[in-house]
């Protein structure tokens, strides 16, 4: 789940930087930053769901 969240975050970050007329380096940095952030959120959600459900 966290990998899927990371991919969604990377796509979102890349599109956001492109919308703001960013250079390719800006787009890559936004994609990496948002990807890591969303992956961490997905990881915590997965851990919490695993510990509460099972």
N, C-alpha and C positions, 0 to 999 in steps of 0.2 A: 504494500500500500504506500509506503513512504517513497518508493521509487516512482510510482505513478504521480504522487504529489509533487515530487521534484521535477518531473518532466512537465507537468502542468505549470509549475512556477517558472521554469525556464522559458517556456513558450510565452507566458504572460509578461515576464520581464523583458524579453526580446521585443515583443510587440510594443510594449510601453516605451522603450528606448527609441524604437524606430518611429513611433508616433511623435516623439519629441524631437525628431530630426537629429538623432545621434549618429555619430560616426561608427564604423564597424567595431572599434574597440569599446565604445560605450555600450553598444548592443550586447557584445560578449560579456561585459562586466555586469550589466543588469541581468542578463540571463543566468549567469553563474550565481549572483547574489540571491536572486529570487528563487532559483532552483534549490540552493542550499537551505534557505529559510523555509520554504514549503516542505522540503524533505524532512527537516527537523520537526516541524509541526505534525506531519504525517507519522513520524516515528513515535512521538509522544502520544498521539491519538491511538496508534496501534498498541502501544504498551499499556495504556490505561484501559482500552477495550479488552485486551487479553487478561488483565488481572481482575477486572470486574465481572466479566462474563463467565470465566472458567474458575 
